[in-house]
Amino acid sequence: MTSEDTPRLQGISGIVLVGRFLSELAMLAGLAVAGYRLGDGVVFSIVDAVLLPVVAAALWGLFLAPRAGRRLPEPTRFVTEFVLFGATGLVLALSGLVVAGVVVGVAGIGFAVLTRVFAKDG
């Protein structure tokens, strides 16, 4: 693999892609925290804290990631991202972390939009 095969993170598209990656990590972390807080008892809290981000990561890897084998076409991919980030924000808000829910939801959806504007197929 040569250096031409590897995309470079330069300019506004690089900033957008880094922000998008960080928002994806925040989504997974938010799902883990919300799952733990919403679980009934220690065992269910741990199961929820593991299960929610694993399901989201599996969906992302199968259908949304740039190298996904069954990558969804636009606009279905955007709607799926919107639902995942919105659901994360909602679950965080329901767990008592309203500000974190709003931040993760808005940032994730915002970076999903910015990716389509500045980084095209990110």
C-alpha positions as CSV (number, residue, x, y, z in Angstrom):
1,M,0.0,0.0,0.0
2,T,1.4,3.4,-1.0
3,S,0.9,6.7,0.7
4,E,-1.5,7.6,-2.2
5,D,-3.9,4.9,-1.0
6,T,-4.2,6.4,2.4
7,P,-6.5,9.5,2.7
8,R,-4.9,12.5,4.3
9,L,-6.7,14.5,7.0
10,Q,-6.1,18.0,5.7
11,G,-8.1,21.2,5.7
12,I,-11.7,21.4,6.6
13,S,-12.5,17.8,5.5
14,G,-9.8,16.6,7.9
15,I,-11.3,18.6,10.8
16,V,-14.8,17.3,10.0
17,L,-13.6,13.6,9.8
18,V,-11.8,13.9,13.2
19,G,-14.9,15.5,14.7
20,R,-17.0,12.8,13.2
21,F,-14.8,10.1,14.7
22,L,-14.9,11.7,18.1
23,S,-18.7,12.0,17.9
24,E,-18.9,8.3,17.1
25,L,-16.7,7.5,20.2
26,A,-18.9,9.8,22.3
27,M,-22.0,7.9,21.0
28,L,-20.5,4.6,22.1
29,A,-19.4,6.0,25.5
30,G,-22.8,7.6,26.0
31,L,-24.6,4.4,25.3
32,A,-22.4,2.6,27.8
33,V,-23.0,5.2,30.5
34,A,-26.8,5.4,29.8
35,G,-27.0,1.6,29.7
36,Y,-25.3,1.3,33.1
37,R,-27.5,4.1,34.6
38,L,-30.8,2.6,33.3
39,G,-30.0,-1.0,34.2
40,D,-32.1,-2.5,37.1
41,G,-29.5,-3.9,39.5
42,V,-25.8,-4.4,39.0
43,V,-26.0,-7.4,36.6
44,F,-28.5,-5.7,34.3
45,S,-26.6,-2.4,34.5
46,I,-23.4,-4.1,33.3
47,V,-25.2,-6.1,30.6
48,D,-26.9,-2.9,29.3
49,A,-23.6,-1.0,29.5
50,V,-22.0,-3.6,27.3
51,L,-24.9,-4.5,25.0
52,L,-26.0,-1.0,23.9
53,P,-22.6,0.1,22.5
54,V,-21.9,-3.3,21.0
55,V,-25.2,-3.2,19.1
56,A,-24.5,0.3,17.9
57,A,-20.9,-0.5,16.9
58,A,-22.1,-3.6,15.0
59,L,-24.7,-1.7,13.1
60,W,-22.2,1.0,12.3
61,G,-19.6,-1.5,11.1
62,L,-22.0,-3.5,9.0
63,F,-23.9,-0.7,7.3
64,L,-22.4,2.8,7.9
65,A,-18.6,2.5,7.9
66,P,-16.7,3.6,4.8
67,R,-15.4,0.0,4.3
68,A,-18.6,-1.8,5.3
69,G,-19.4,-4.7,3.0
70,R,-23.1,-3.8,2.9
71,R,-22.8,-0.1,3.2
72,L,-26.2,1.6,2.9
73,P,-26.8,4.1,0.1
74,E,-27.7,7.7,0.8
75,P,-30.1,9.0,2.2
76,T,-30.7,5.7,4.1
77,R,-27.3,5.9,5.6
78,F,-27.8,9.4,6.8
79,V,-31.2,8.6,8.3
80,T,-29.7,5.6,10.1
81,E,-26.9,7.8,11.6
82,F,-29.5,10.4,12.6
83,V,-31.5,7.7,14.4
84,L,-28.5,6.3,16.2
85,F,-27.3,9.7,17.4
86,G,-30.8,10.8,18.2
87,A,-31.5,7.6,20.2
88,T,-28.2,8.0,22.0
89,G,-29.2,11.5,23.0
90,L,-32.6,10.4,24.1
91,V,-31.2,7.5,26.2
92,L,-28.7,9.7,27.9
93,A,-31.5,12.2,28.7
94,L,-33.7,9.5,30.1
95,S,-30.8,8.4,32.3
96,G,-30.7,11.8,33.8
97,L,-27.8,13.2,31.7
98,V,-29.9,15.7,29.6
99,V,-27.0,18.1,28.7
100,A,-24.8,15.2,27.7
101,G,-27.7,13.7,25.6
102,V,-28.2,17.0,23.8
103,V,-24.5,17.5,23.1
104,V,-23.9,14.0,21.8
105,G,-27.1,14.0,19.7
106,V,-26.6,17.4,18.2
107,A,-22.8,17.0,17.6
108,G,-23.3,13.6,16.0
109,I,-26.0,14.7,13.7
110,G,-24.1,17.9,13.0
111,F,-21.0,16.0,12.0
112,A,-23.0,13.6,9.9
113,V,-24.3,16.6,7.9
114,L,-20.8,18.3,7.7
115,T,-19.3,15.0,6.5
116,R,-21.7,15.0,3.6
117,V,-20.9,18.6,2.8
118,F,-17.1,18.7,3.2
119,A,-15.8,15.1,3.2
120,K,-18.2,13.6,0.7
121,D,-17.9,9.9,1.2
122,G,-16.4,9.8,4.8
